[in-house]
Amino acid sequence: MNSFKDSAIPLLPSERVDDLLTHDLHIIQSDEVFSFSMDAVLLARFAGIPPRGRVLDLCTGNGVIPMLLTTRTSASIEGIEIQPRLADMARRSVAMNGLEERIVIHEGDLRELHTVAGYGVYDAITVNPPYMPLNGSDLKMNTHQAMARHELGCTLEEVIQACVRLVRTGGKVSMVHKPQRLADIISLMRQYRLEPKSIRFVHPRAHLEANMVLIEAARDGKPEVRLQPPLIVYNENNEYCPEIMDIYFGAGEGRT
C-alpha cells in the first residue's frame, strides 16, 4: 500500500489527510464539510459483521466506517452518501488506501437504493444517521454540516425502512444514535420487522449519563434483547479507559 505522502490523490484547499487509528489507513477530512468522531469508530467495532458476504454502510460520510470494517472482514463493503462532496471525499480516501477492490462508494439517496441494489441483498448494515429531528432547531451551520447532524435528507423512520428493504432475513443492522431517541428507535425497528438484539450505552465518564447508544437488530429475529456492559470513555484522570484504548489502538477485533 502506498503512503498518502506518495499518493497522486488531489486534495481541495479545505481538506487534510489524517491517520485512521493504527490500521495503516489514511482518510480525507475537512472541518468545513465533515470530520468523523468517536461514534463512527465505536459503531465500526460494535457491529456484528460477517467474515464474508455483502456489507452496507448508510450515511457513510467520508467513508470512515467502510474503511475501518476492512480490518475486520473479507466481505464486500459498500457505502452510500447523498452529498456529492462527501461521496467524492470517500472515494478518494478509498483510492488513497488502495481499497477500490474492497469498497464501493455510491452517491445517492438511501431511500432509493433498493430500486438499484434489490431487496434483501446485504448480510449486514451499519448506519450512523443524522441525530437531530427537524423541530425548529436553529440551523446556523453550513449545508454539509446541517445535513450530517439534522434529518434534512432522511428521517430516522426512513433510515429504518431502508435497512429492512436492503438487509436479508436474519441479517444484522447496527446503529449508533443518541439515547434520547432510543424509544423511537426500538419502536420503529419493531414496526418494520427489525428485532433489537443488543444494546450498549456509552458514557463519557462513569458518573455521567450516557451520551451515545449502540444498538443492533436482526431482521425478523425472535424477541430477545441483551444489555451489554456500559462503555466508559474517560477515567478519573481524564484519560481514555482501557477498552477505549483497545478500540482505538489495540489489535482486538471486537465482538462478533
N, C-alpha and C positions, 0 to 999 in steps of 0.2 A: 504494500500500500504506500502510495506516495504521500509525503508530508504536505500539509496545506501550504507550507512555505514554497514548495516547488510546483504548486498547482497553477494551472492556467485559468482556473475558475475566476471570473471577474467579480469584484465587489463594488457596490454602489457607495456614494460618499458617506451615507449614514451607517454603513454596515461594518461589522468586525467579525473576526473568527475567534471563537472560544474553544478551549479544550472541553470535551464532553466527559467529565469524570476521569476515570483512569482506564478507559476502554480503548485508548489509542484512536479515538474518534474526535472529529472537529465539526463545529456547527456554525453556520452563519447566523448572526444575531443583529438586531437593530432596536435600540431603545425607542426609536420613533415609530416602529412598526410592531415588533414582537420580540420578547426575550422569555425563554422558558423559565419556570420556577420549580420549587420543590414538589408541587403537586404532580407535575408530569413525571418526575423521577420516581416518586413513590408509587404511582399507578403502574409504571413500566415494571416495577419489581413485584407489586402485589398481584397483578393479573395472572390468572391461570392460562398459560399459553401452551398449546400442544407442541411436541417436538417437530412435527411436520404438518403439512396441510396449508390452509389459507387463513391469514390473519388480516384484519382491517382495523385501522385507526381512524375514527371520525374526528372532525375538528382538529386536524393534525398540526395546524400552525406551521412552524418552520421544520417539522419533521422529526422532532426530538424523540418522541415515543417510538416510532418505527426504527430509528437508528439504535436506540437502547435495546429494543427487542431482538435485534440481530445477534446480541451477545447471549441470548437465552434459548434460541430456537433455530432450526434449519428451515422453518416454514417460509413460504412465500408471503411477503408482507406488503400491504398496500395502505396508503393514506389518502384521505380526501379533504380538501380545503377549498372553501368558497372564495377566499380573497386571492386574486391573481398574484399580487406581490408576494404574499406568504407562500403560495404554492411554488412560485419561482424560487424563492429562498430555499424551500425544502428540496427541490430538485437539484439545485446547485450544491447543497450540502451532501446529498446522496452521491452526486458525481465526484465531489471533492474527496470522499472516502472510498471511492471505487466500489460502491454498493448498488450499482444500477441493475445487476442481475438478481439482487435480493429484495429491493424495494422499488415499488412503482407509486408515484405520487399523481393523483388525479386532481384536476382543478374542476370544481363543480359543486352542486348543491346536494348535500347528503340525502335530502328528501326525495331526490330523483334517481339516486344511484341504482336502485333495484331495477329500473327500466333498462339499464345497460348491463349491469352485472348479473341480474337474475335474482330469484328468491332463494333463500336458504343456502347460499354458496360458501359462506365463511364458517370456519370452525371456531373462531374466537374474534371478539370485537372489543377494542378499548376505546374509551372516549373521555376527554377532559373538556366538557362543554362550557359555554358561557354560563356563569353562575347567577347573574342578576336578571330578574324578570323586568319587563318594561312596565313600571308602575309610577311614572312621573319622576324618575331619578334624573338628576342633573347631569347631562352628558356633555361635559366640557372638554373631554379628551378628543383626539383626532378619530377619524372614521375607523382606522385599523384597530386602535385600542378599544374603541367603543364596541365594535363587533366581537372582539375577543372576550370582553367582560360582560356584555349585556345581550339579551336574547333578541338581537336585531335580525340575524339571519336564520335563526331557528329557535323554537321554544323547547323546553325540557320534554314536553309531550311528543313533539316532532322527532326529537333525537331518539326517544324510546321506540316510537313507531318505526323509525328507520332501522333500528337494531333488530327488531323482531322480524322485519321483512328480510333482512340480509343474513342473519345467523341461522344455522341449521338446527333442527331439533336436537336437544341435548348440548348444543354449543353454548359457550360462556360469553357473557357480556360483563365487562368490568368498567366501572366509572369512579371518578373522583369528583367530589362536589362539596358544598357547604353543609354542615349538619342541620342548619335551619331548614333545608329543603328535603330532609330525609323522609318525612312523612309523605310528601308529594312524590318522591322517587319510588318508594315502596308501593304506594297506591297505584301509580301509573304503570310500574313494571307488572304488577299482578293483573291490572286491567288488560294489558297487552301480552299476556302469556309468558312473561319473564319472571321466574320464581327466584326471589332473593335467597342466596345460599350462604353468603359470608359477608360480614360487616366488620370493619375495623375503624375505630376513631383515632385521629391524630391530634395530640395535644402539644402546644408549644412548650409547656412546662407541666410538671406533674400536678401542680396545684391549680392549674388553669383549665377552663373548659375547652373542649375540642374545637378546633377551627377548620378541620377537614374531616371528611368521612370517605372511606374506600368501601365500595360495595360491589359484589359480584353476584350475578344471577345466571340461571340456566334456563334456556327456552324449554317450556313445557316440563319443567322439573317438578318433583314432588315437594310439597310444603315442608321445609325444614331449613331453618336459618341458624347459623352459628356466629356468636360474637367473639371475635378474636381479641387477644390481649391488647390493651391500648398501646399506641406507639408514641413515645415521648421524644420530642426533638432535642430540647436543651436540658442539661443538668443544672444543679445549683451554682456551678461555676461559669454558667453561660457558655458551656462547651457542648458540642454535639454528643448525644448519648451513644453508647457503643453500637446499637443497632443502626442508627443513622449513619455512623461512620462506616459500618459494613456495607450499607446500601450504596453509599457514595464512593467508597474507596476499597471495599473488600472484594474478595474473589467469589463470595457466595452467589448462588443462582436464585435465591428466594424460594418461596413455596410453589408447589405445582399442584 
